Amino acid sequence: MSRLKRRLAVHFMYQFFLLAIGTLLLITVGLIVLVQEISQNEIKRNFPTGALDIMVSDTIIEKDKVQLNDLLLKQIREKDMWLQIVREDGRVIHSVNVPEGLPNSYRIDELWGIHQTGHWNSYTIYTKIYNTFDSPYLFLLGNSEPNKELAAKWFARYAHQGIVATSSLAQIEKEVNDLGYLHVVDPQGNVIQTIGKKTEKQQYLPIDLVKMQMEPGSYPTKIDVYYDPTSFNTWVLHITKKDGEYQKQPLLHEIIYTLVKLCGGLFALAILFSIWHGYRYGQPLLLFIGWLERMGQGRYDEVLTKKDRKNAYRKSGKLRMRYRLYQEVIEAFYQMAEKLTESEREKKRLEKTREEWMTGITHDLRTPLTTIQGYGHMLESKQLDWTETELQKVGHMIREKADYMRILVEDFSLSFQLKNNAVSFFVERVELNEFVRRIILQHINDVTIEETSFTYESNPEPLYMMANPKWFTRMLDNLIINAVKHTPPGTMVTVMTKRQENRAILIVKDEGLGMDEETKEKLFERYYRGTHTEEKTEGSGLGMSIAKAIAEGHHGTVEVETGVGRGTAITLSFPCEKHQ
């Protein structure tokens, strides 16, 4: 049981440990995916304004060897931008998607001009310093913007008093429709003129234009802005983005959506694990429940059905993995089934023995009762004149039958008490050789058994043991009387005592008819009479059962050696005291 407890504890401990590690790994992977998803969306949203910071942090440069993030490279090419990484001496060490005409090396004035103006020829350029332990590097992220400062050009061409002149509406609308739409906004943020596609937006908040410029990926359009210092109006040109350039959902929605997917995946895994867990531990329980149901129906010997055995055992006879945890339980079930089956057999055997008892006792009581009843009727009728001698014989017969009935009842009561350990054995130290000799002398001097001879072989040295003289005498008397009953006239009954190591041995041997195997097996059963019995005196049929119970009460054992036609030897063995 302790082994099973340890294995169950270890099993569930490592299973919990593996489950915890697996859950932790899933959460870690999920968080990494979430961070990556957020990072990708951030790149899309802020590209190119905020993407350069991520690009610098994700890039590895060792000895002018550059490793860039594949996602960033993809984004650069998709947006038709270019990247150059410039060493501190001005030389370009790495280029991505660079158009023709860009230098491979920059002078100090060129790099300063780019940093100050953010432009190189027709390109808008974003700059960022990458610092390492060896030397710093300058990242140049360039973007060709053909519509850059288009709002300023249109203002110079079509404006009148800060708004689009009426005469120019048709022309500018034709140009605007190819790109998107144009809003003219007053200093309070109100849209006072719309050219091109009509929109629901009628007012701008003070921070709106800054947000659109810093987070271009969050809006469906790119903006080109011109501010008129005379009228204080602002021209905002919205240029519609291509498909895939616009991230519609805000960042919080994306995070929630990603978390929902992550939680959904974890929930699905939890359900799959629960199903597996239930199947793994439910199958053995169903096995046990089936056996308990069969046990309730009295089918103790059927622990597993053929189907159950096929499910639980491999062809090699070994338990399958999911049942191996309960190996001791299954073995205990088989042991319990054997015990219950044996108990059922014992119950039937005892029931049969009880019936034999009742039949035997009824028979043995009926015979003396019939005799007593017959004499009673004869005495009651007063039809006969009894002589004194006849009355004396009748009285003797009634007393003899009554004594027999009393002995039968006493033996029956004693057998019941011995069976239920209701008899106390107060033992004392006795010398077995002399004790047995006195008992044999009593039988030698018994005139009722003159036709049987006795011989006694004692141990050469004194043999001491703890015994109750009264009950030990009763045991030996029963064994000797049984031997006499089964011994033909003129044969010998031999009694021997000897010592074997720390045991005292007592043997009662006769030269009688012997017993067959069935009689030998049932010799000590209560009220069993052998098939070869030719009794000289009446008996209760309980003598051998009482003898064995007394022997076991003295911590002894009983063995029988016999065979049909070759007599019987009953050997008793008891704990032996040391000789003093």
Sequence and secondary structure as in RCSB ss.txt:
>XXXX:A:sequence
MSRLKRRLAVHFMYQFFLLAIGTLLLITVGLIVLVQEISQNEIKRNFPTGALDIMVSDTIIEKDKVQLNDLLLKQ
IREKDMWLQIVREDGRVIHSVNVPEGLPNSYRIDELWGIHQTGHWNSYTIYTKIYNTFDSPYLFLLGNSEPNKEL
AAKWFARYAHQGIVATSSLAQIEKEVNDLGYLHVVDPQGNVIQTIGKKTEKQQYLPIDLVKMQMEPGSYPTKIDV
YYDPTSFNTWVLHITKKDGEYQKQPLLHEIIYTLVKLCGGLFALAILFSIWHGYRYGQPLLLFIGWLERMGQGRY
DEVLTKKDRKNAYRKSGKLRMRYRLYQEVIEAFYQMAEKLTESEREKKRLEKTREEWMTGITHDLRTPLTTIQGY
GHMLESKQLDWTETELQKVGHMIREKADYMRILVEDFSLSFQLKNNAVSFFVERVELNEFVRRIILQHINDVTIE
ETSFTYESNPEPLYMMANPKWFTRMLDNLIINAVKHTPPGTMVTVMTKRQENRAILIVKDEGLGMDEETKEKLFE
RYYRGTHTEEKTEGSGLGMSIAKAIAEGHHGTVEVETGVGRGTAITLSFPCEKHQ
>XXXX:A:secstr
 HHHHHHHHHHHHHHHHHHHHHHHHHHHHHHHHHHHHHHHHHHHHHTTTTHHHHHHHH EEETTEEE  HHHHHH
HHHTTEEEEEEETTSBEEEEES  TT  SB  HHHHHHHHHHSEETTEEEEEEEE  SS  EEEEEEEE TTTTH
HHHHHHHHEETTEE GGGHHHHHHHHHTTEEEEEE TTSBEEEEEES  S  B  TTHHHHHHH GGGSSEEEEE
EE TTT  EEEEEEE  TTS   S HHHHHHHHHHHHHHHHHHHHHHHHHHHHHHHHHHHHHHHHHHHHHHTT T
T SS HHHHHHHB TTS B HHHHTTHHHHHHHHHHHHHHHHHHHHHHHHHHHHHHHHHHHHHHHHHHHHHHHHH
HHHHHH  S   HHHHHHHHHHHHHHHHHHHHHHHHHHHHHHHHTT S    EEEEHHHHHHHHHHHHHT GGGT
TSEEEEE  SS  EEEE HHHHHHHHHHHHHHHHHTS TT EEEEEEEEETTEEEEEEEE S    HHHHHTTTS
TT   TT   SS   S HHHHHHHHHHHTT EEEEEE TTS EEEEEEEE B   
